[in-house]
């Protein structure tokens, strides 16, 4: 049986490290996800050490809905450097296996926990495919498995949340539905044991459709007695 936590992670999409550090420290969240794919190339990642809460470093490529337009080798170099200053680093399951495996090993040596993720901003896979994805993430060496899929209706949301009810899983799972239908998953996830849920640092600063702000999410979770 895996451990379950209910942590709110503010997703920071600033263009400079100075702004990212300031926004992360001001956000009333448990963790801060720094979207490295939003930063200018000249930024010094050592500045991540100035963030006064656990850090999740993410550098999403264009092919998975992010903004990083460089080569995969360049992206892995950025993430590997960030691993030295982060509590968690996130790598996409669909990253070339050779690069992904080497990154997971390097990040673990640096003491960072690895989140292996799969995003689909067009649809929600069927239950069988979701189960396969989670098994592949675990096999890839993930400390935490993450799935995030576009929900076109509430049935999609329930299908994405379903793995959280499986107590046989060996590693924690982050499950998120994206889009307006998926908004409720930001609340359901913590209630069902999602390892963390993502929120914007403030209203109007969302990094994904359907994302709530940290303050909004904390208020709702307080009402249901989970905060």
VEXDOLUM-590225 format. One record per residue (C-alpha): x, y, z; residue in one letter; residue number from 1. Coordinates in pm, 1 decimal, padded with zeros to 6 digits. Example, Ala and Ser with C-alpha at 12.3 -4.5 7.8 and 13.67 -1.06 7.14 Angstrom:
2
@u: 01230.0, v: -00450.0, w: 00780.0, code: A, pos: 1
@u: 01367.0, v: -00106.0, w: 00714.0, code: S, pos: 2
***
This chain:
227
@u: 00000.0, v: 00000.0, w: 00000.0, code: X, pos: 1
@u: 00140.8, v: 00339.4, w: -00096.5, code: X, pos: 2
@u: 00159.2, v: 00645.4, w: 00122.2, code: X, pos: 3
@u: -00097.1, v: 00915.2, w: 00046.9, code: X, pos: 4
@u: -00057.2, v: 01286.9, w: 00100.5, code: X, pos: 5
@u: -00273.3, v: 01587.1, w: 00040.3, code: X, pos: 6
@u: -00034.4, v: 01858.0, w: -00074.5, code: X, pos: 7
@u: -00114.5, v: 02168.0, w: -00277.9, code: X, pos: 8
@u: 00153.0, v: 02258.6, w: -00530.1, code: X, pos: 9
@u: 00152.8, v: 02607.2, w: -00684.6, code: X, pos: 10
@u: 00250.0, v: 02595.5, w: -01052.3, code: X, pos: 11
@u: 00482.3, v: 02888.5, w: -01127.3, code: X, pos: 12
@u: 00510.1, v: 03012.5, w: -01487.3, code: X, pos: 13
@u: 00732.8, v: 03318.5, w: -01457.4, code: X, pos: 14
@u: 00981.4, v: 03417.8, w: -01728.2, code: X, pos: 15
@u: 01269.4, v: 03490.0, w: -01487.7, code: X, pos: 16
@u: 01409.3, v: 03298.2, w: -01193.3, code: X, pos: 17
@u: 01391.8, v: 03605.9, w: -00968.9, code: X, pos: 18
@u: 01017.4, v: 03636.2, w: -01033.0, code: X, pos: 19
@u: 00969.9, v: 03260.4, w: -00996.9, code: X, pos: 20
@u: 01141.2, v: 03259.2, w: -00657.0, code: X, pos: 21
@u: 00936.2, v: 03556.3, w: -00537.6, code: X, pos: 22
@u: 00605.7, v: 03412.0, w: -00657.8, code: X, pos: 23
@u: 00684.7, v: 03070.2, w: -00512.3, code: X, pos: 24
@u: 00769.0, v: 03213.5, w: -00170.7, code: X, pos: 25
@u: 00454.9, v: 03428.1, w: -00163.4, code: X, pos: 26
@u: 00216.3, v: 03150.6, w: -00270.8, code: X, pos: 27
@u: 00031.9, v: 02996.8, w: 00029.0, code: X, pos: 28
@u: 00104.9, v: 02646.1, w: -00098.8, code: X, pos: 29
@u: 00283.2, v: 02341.3, w: 00039.2, code: X, pos: 30
@u: 00512.8, v: 02309.1, w: -00263.1, code: X, pos: 31
@u: 00609.1, v: 02508.2, w: -00570.7, code: X, pos: 32
@u: 00634.3, v: 02367.1, w: -00921.6, code: X, pos: 33
@u: 00878.1, v: 02573.6, w: -01127.1, code: X, pos: 34
@u: 00798.1, v: 02546.3, w: -01497.6, code: X, pos: 35
@u: 01150.7, v: 02572.1, w: -01635.8, code: X, pos: 36
@u: 01013.2, v: 02572.5, w: -01990.5, code: X, pos: 37
@u: 00879.4, v: 02924.3, w: -01922.2, code: X, pos: 38
@u: 01218.6, v: 03064.2, w: -01816.0, code: X, pos: 39
@u: 01470.6, v: 03252.5, w: -02029.0, code: X, pos: 40
@u: 01769.5, v: 03043.7, w: -02137.9, code: X, pos: 41
@u: 02018.5, v: 03252.8, w: -01939.1, code: X, pos: 42
@u: 01863.0, v: 03178.5, w: -01600.1, code: X, pos: 43
@u: 02076.9, v: 03033.6, w: -01318.6, code: X, pos: 44
@u: 01902.5, v: 02731.2, w: -01172.9, code: X, pos: 45
@u: 02097.9, v: 02753.5, w: -00847.0, code: X, pos: 46
@u: 01846.9, v: 03026.3, w: -00757.3, code: X, pos: 47
@u: 01600.7, v: 02744.9, w: -00688.0, code: X, pos: 48
@u: 01772.4, v: 02711.5, w: -00350.4, code: X, pos: 49
@u: 01614.0, v: 03042.3, w: -00247.2, code: X, pos: 50
@u: 01264.4, v: 02893.3, w: -00253.3, code: X, pos: 51
@u: 01152.0, v: 02831.5, w: 00104.7, code: X, pos: 52
@u: 00938.1, v: 02523.4, w: 00040.9, code: X, pos: 53
@u: 00979.1, v: 02193.6, w: -00145.2, code: X, pos: 54
@u: 01045.1, v: 02245.7, w: -00516.0, code: X, pos: 55
@u: 00915.4, v: 02046.2, w: -00813.1, code: X, pos: 56
@u: 01114.5, v: 02122.8, w: -01128.6, code: X, pos: 57
@u: 00939.1, v: 02063.2, w: -01460.2, code: X, pos: 58
@u: 01049.5, v: 02136.8, w: -01816.4, code: X, pos: 59
@u: 00768.7, v: 02035.2, w: -02049.9, code: X, pos: 60
@u: 00850.0, v: 02002.4, w: -02421.4, code: X, pos: 61
@u: 00633.2, v: 02133.2, w: -02703.3, code: X, pos: 62
@u: 00531.3, v: 01778.2, w: -02791.5, code: X, pos: 63
@u: 00361.2, v: 01734.9, w: -02454.0, code: X, pos: 64
@u: 00194.0, v: 02074.8, w: -02429.7, code: X, pos: 65
@u: 00486.9, v: 02266.6, w: -02280.3, code: X, pos: 66
@u: 00701.6, v: 02551.5, w: -02409.9, code: X, pos: 67
@u: 01051.5, v: 02406.4, w: -02432.9, code: X, pos: 68
@u: 01151.7, v: 02419.1, w: -02799.3, code: X, pos: 69
@u: 01512.2, v: 02298.6, w: -02774.6, code: X, pos: 70
@u: 01649.7, v: 01952.0, w: -02833.9, code: X, pos: 71
@u: 01573.6, v: 01665.2, w: -02599.5, code: X, pos: 72
@u: 01939.7, v: 01649.8, w: -02497.2, code: X, pos: 73
@u: 01924.1, v: 02018.3, w: -02399.3, code: X, pos: 74
@u: 01603.0, v: 01965.8, w: -02203.9, code: X, pos: 75
@u: 01747.2, v: 01672.7, w: -02011.2, code: X, pos: 76
@u: 02055.8, v: 01880.6, w: -01928.0, code: X, pos: 77
@u: 01831.5, v: 02151.6, w: -01780.9, code: X, pos: 78
@u: 01636.1, v: 01901.1, w: -01573.7, code: X, pos: 79
@u: 01950.1, v: 01720.9, w: -01456.0, code: X, pos: 80
@u: 02097.7, v: 02049.6, w: -01333.7, code: X, pos: 81
@u: 01769.7, v: 02139.6, w: -01163.5, code: X, pos: 82
@u: 01766.3, v: 01803.5, w: -00984.3, code: X, pos: 83
@u: 02056.8, v: 01925.2, w: -00771.4, code: X, pos: 84
@u: 01840.7, v: 02205.4, w: -00629.1, code: X, pos: 85
@u: 01497.1, v: 02038.5, w: -00623.8, code: X, pos: 86
@u: 01302.4, v: 01799.8, w: -00405.0, code: X, pos: 87
@u: 01120.3, v: 01656.2, w: -00707.6, code: X, pos: 88
@u: 01187.4, v: 01656.9, w: -01081.0, code: X, pos: 89
@u: 00929.8, v: 01562.1, w: -01342.7, code: X, pos: 90
@u: 01009.1, v: 01376.3, w: -01664.7, code: X, pos: 91
@u: 00762.3, v: 01272.0, w: -01935.1, code: X, pos: 92
@u: 00703.1, v: 00900.0, w: -01985.0, code: X, pos: 93
@u: 00727.0, v: 00949.1, w: -02361.9, code: X, pos: 94
@u: 01082.0, v: 01085.9, w: -02335.7, code: X, pos: 95
@u: 01325.2, v: 00873.5, w: -02537.3, code: X, pos: 96
@u: 01394.9, v: 00572.1, w: -02314.9, code: X, pos: 97
@u: 01774.3, v: 00602.5, w: -02319.9, code: X, pos: 98
@u: 01761.3, v: 00968.1, w: -02214.4, code: X, pos: 99
@u: 01484.2, v: 00905.6, w: -01961.8, code: X, pos: 100
@u: 01660.7, v: 00614.7, w: -01794.3, code: X, pos: 101
@u: 01987.8, v: 00807.3, w: -01762.8, code: X, pos: 102
@u: 01801.6, v: 01106.9, w: -01620.2, code: X, pos: 103
@u: 01614.4, v: 00900.8, w: -01360.6, code: X, pos: 104
@u: 01944.0, v: 00751.6, w: -01242.8, code: X, pos: 105
@u: 02119.9, v: 01091.0, w: -01226.7, code: X, pos: 106
@u: 01829.9, v: 01261.5, w: -01048.0, code: X, pos: 107
@u: 01810.1, v: 00984.6, w: -00788.2, code: X, pos: 108
@u: 02183.0, v: 01014.2, w: -00720.2, code: X, pos: 109
@u: 02130.3, v: 01384.8, w: -00651.6, code: X, pos: 110
@u: 01857.2, v: 01304.8, w: -00399.7, code: X, pos: 111
@u: 01559.6, v: 01429.7, w: -00599.3, code: X, pos: 112
@u: 01242.3, v: 01220.6, w: -00618.5, code: X, pos: 113
@u: 01134.9, v: 01150.6, w: -00975.6, code: X, pos: 114
@u: 00781.7, v: 01210.5, w: -01102.3, code: X, pos: 115
@u: 00723.0, v: 01027.4, w: -01430.0, code: X, pos: 116
@u: 00428.1, v: 01190.1, w: -01603.4, code: X, pos: 117
@u: 00192.2, v: 01146.6, w: -01895.2, code: X, pos: 118
@u: -00022.8, v: 01433.0, w: -02024.7, code: X, pos: 119
@u: -00289.3, v: 01424.0, w: -02293.2, code: X, pos: 120
@u: -00460.1, v: 01755.8, w: -02364.3, code: X, pos: 121
@u: -00691.0, v: 01608.1, w: -02628.4, code: X, pos: 122
@u: -00865.6, v: 01318.0, w: -02454.1, code: X, pos: 123
@u: -00885.2, v: 01076.0, w: -02162.3, code: X, pos: 124
@u: -00767.4, v: 00722.5, w: -02246.5, code: X, pos: 125
@u: -00980.1, v: 00421.5, w: -02156.2, code: X, pos: 126
@u: -00926.5, v: 00249.0, w: -01821.3, code: X, pos: 127
@u: -00707.5, v: -00023.8, w: -01966.0, code: X, pos: 128
@u: -00474.7, v: 00228.9, w: -02127.5, code: X, pos: 129
@u: -00455.4, v: 00435.9, w: -01807.2, code: X, pos: 130
@u: -00356.2, v: 00124.6, w: -01613.8, code: X, pos: 131
@u: -00088.4, v: 00048.5, w: -01872.8, code: X, pos: 132
@u: 00049.6, v: 00402.0, w: -01851.3, code: X, pos: 133
@u: 00077.8, v: 00386.9, w: -01473.0, code: X, pos: 134
@u: 00258.0, v: 00050.3, w: -01489.1, code: X, pos: 135
@u: 00501.1, v: 00191.8, w: -01744.9, code: X, pos: 136
@u: 00569.7, v: 00493.7, w: -01524.3, code: X, pos: 137
@u: 00644.3, v: 00266.0, w: -01230.4, code: X, pos: 138
@u: 00870.4, v: 00048.8, w: -01445.9, code: X, pos: 139
@u: 01051.7, v: 00361.8, w: -01563.5, code: X, pos: 140
@u: 01174.3, v: 00415.9, w: -01207.0, code: X, pos: 141
@u: 00920.5, v: 00672.5, w: -01088.6, code: X, pos: 142
@u: 00899.7, v: 00757.5, w: -00721.0, code: X, pos: 143
@u: 00563.4, v: 00914.4, w: -00807.0, code: X, pos: 144
@u: 00344.5, v: 00843.4, w: -01112.2, code: X, pos: 145
@u: 00144.9, v: 01127.1, w: -01268.7, code: X, pos: 146
@u: -00144.2, v: 01126.2, w: -01516.8, code: X, pos: 147
@u: -00318.7, v: 01436.0, w: -01651.0, code: X, pos: 148
@u: -00583.9, v: 01403.5, w: -01921.8, code: X, pos: 149
@u: -00840.0, v: 01632.2, w: -02085.4, code: X, pos: 150
@u: -01191.2, v: 01554.5, w: -01960.4, code: X, pos: 151
@u: -01478.0, v: 01595.4, w: -02207.4, code: X, pos: 152
@u: -01736.7, v: 01486.2, w: -01951.1, code: X, pos: 153
@u: -01757.4, v: 01370.3, w: -01589.2, code: X, pos: 154
@u: -01716.1, v: 01007.7, w: -01692.1, code: X, pos: 155
@u: -01365.5, v: 01101.7, w: -01808.0, code: X, pos: 156
@u: -01297.4, v: 01256.8, w: -01466.9, code: X, pos: 157
@u: -01410.1, v: 00944.2, w: -01282.2, code: X, pos: 158
@u: -01196.7, v: 00723.8, w: -01506.8, code: X, pos: 159
@u: -00888.9, v: 00933.9, w: -01431.7, code: X, pos: 160
@u: -00958.2, v: 00933.1, w: -01057.3, code: X, pos: 161
@u: -01023.1, v: 00557.5, w: -01041.2, code: X, pos: 162
@u: -00655.1, v: 00453.7, w: -00998.9, code: X, pos: 163
@u: -00642.1, v: 00649.4, w: -00671.8, code: X, pos: 164
@u: -00875.1, v: 00390.7, w: -00519.1, code: X, pos: 165
@u: -00637.9, v: 00102.1, w: -00593.4, code: X, pos: 166
@u: -00450.3, v: 00051.3, w: -00266.7, code: X, pos: 167
@u: -00229.8, v: -00218.4, w: -00421.7, code: X, pos: 168
@u: -00018.1, v: 00036.8, w: -00604.8, code: X, pos: 169
@u: 00345.8, v: 00038.6, w: -00496.1, code: X, pos: 170
@u: 00409.9, v: 00407.8, w: -00558.2, code: X, pos: 171
@u: 00199.3, v: 00721.8, w: -00503.0, code: X, pos: 172
@u: -00011.2, v: 00856.9, w: -00789.1, code: X, pos: 173
@u: -00099.9, v: 01209.5, w: -00897.5, code: X, pos: 174
@u: -00422.2, v: 01209.7, w: -01098.9, code: X, pos: 175
@u: -00562.2, v: 01521.4, w: -01266.3, code: X, pos: 176
@u: -00835.9, v: 01589.7, w: -01519.1, code: X, pos: 177
@u: -00777.4, v: 01901.4, w: -01728.6, code: X, pos: 178
@u: -01040.5, v: 02141.4, w: -01861.4, code: X, pos: 179
@u: -01366.1, v: 02278.1, w: -01723.3, code: X, pos: 180
@u: -01511.0, v: 01933.0, w: -01654.7, code: X, pos: 181
@u: -01184.0, v: 01846.5, w: -01484.7, code: X, pos: 182
@u: -01200.6, v: 02136.2, w: -01240.3, code: X, pos: 183
@u: -01362.9, v: 01910.0, w: -00982.0, code: X, pos: 184
@u: -01064.6, v: 01671.6, w: -00999.7, code: X, pos: 185
@u: -00852.9, v: 01937.1, w: -00827.3, code: X, pos: 186
@u: -01070.9, v: 01871.4, w: -00521.5, code: X, pos: 187
@u: -01148.2, v: 01502.5, w: -00573.4, code: X, pos: 188
@u: -00779.7, v: 01419.4, w: -00614.7, code: X, pos: 189
@u: -00679.3, v: 01519.6, w: -00259.4, code: X, pos: 190
@u: -00994.3, v: 01362.1, w: -00116.2, code: X, pos: 191
@u: -00913.7, v: 01029.5, w: -00283.5, code: X, pos: 192
@u: -00544.8, v: 01032.9, w: -00194.2, code: X, pos: 193
@u: -00368.6, v: 01195.5, w: -00490.9, code: X, pos: 194
@u: -00007.3, v: 01258.2, w: -00388.1, code: X, pos: 195
@u: -00044.0, v: 01626.5, w: -00469.3, code: X, pos: 196
@u: -00274.9, v: 01857.7, w: -00658.0, code: X, pos: 197
@u: -00168.7, v: 02158.5, w: -00865.3, code: X, pos: 198
@u: -00307.4, v: 02510.3, w: -00833.6, code: X, pos: 199
@u: -00225.4, v: 02856.8, w: -00962.8, code: X, pos: 200
@u: -00042.5, v: 03093.7, w: -00725.4, code: X, pos: 201
@u: -00326.9, v: 03343.2, w: -00773.8, code: X, pos: 202
@u: -00649.5, v: 03375.1, w: -00971.3, code: X, pos: 203
@u: -00574.2, v: 03454.0, w: -01334.2, code: X, pos: 204
@u: -00230.9, v: 03285.8, w: -01321.9, code: X, pos: 205
@u: -00345.8, v: 02937.3, w: -01426.5, code: X, pos: 206
@u: -00100.9, v: 02708.6, w: -01607.1, code: X, pos: 207
@u: -00370.6, v: 02462.0, w: -01721.3, code: X, pos: 208
@u: -00742.1, v: 02482.8, w: -01809.4, code: X, pos: 209
@u: -00968.1, v: 02426.9, w: -01509.5, code: X, pos: 210
@u: -00697.8, v: 02497.8, w: -01252.7, code: X, pos: 211
@u: -00807.9, v: 02661.9, w: -00926.7, code: X, pos: 212
@u: -00598.1, v: 02909.2, w: -00731.4, code: X, pos: 213
@u: -00425.3, v: 02796.9, w: -00412.1, code: X, pos: 214
@u: -00660.8, v: 03012.3, w: -00203.2, code: X, pos: 215
@u: -00971.8, v: 02875.8, w: -00377.0, code: X, pos: 216
@u: -00857.5, v: 02518.0, w: -00332.8, code: X, pos: 217
@u: -00769.1, v: 02564.5, w: 00033.9, code: X, pos: 218
@u: -01112.1, v: 02715.4, w: 00105.6, code: X, pos: 219
@u: -01294.5, v: 02423.1, w: -00055.7, code: X, pos: 220
@u: -01079.2, v: 02162.0, w: 00116.2, code: X, pos: 221
@u: -01133.5, v: 02339.0, w: 00449.1, code: X, pos: 222
@u: -01510.4, v: 02316.1, w: 00398.9, code: X, pos: 223
@u: -01492.8, v: 01939.9, w: 00347.9, code: X, pos: 224
@u: -01258.7, v: 01903.6, w: 00644.5, code: X, pos: 225
@u: -00948.2, v: 01801.6, w: 00452.4, code: X, pos: 226
@u: -00735.3, v: 02104.4, w: 00517.1, code: X, pos: 227
***
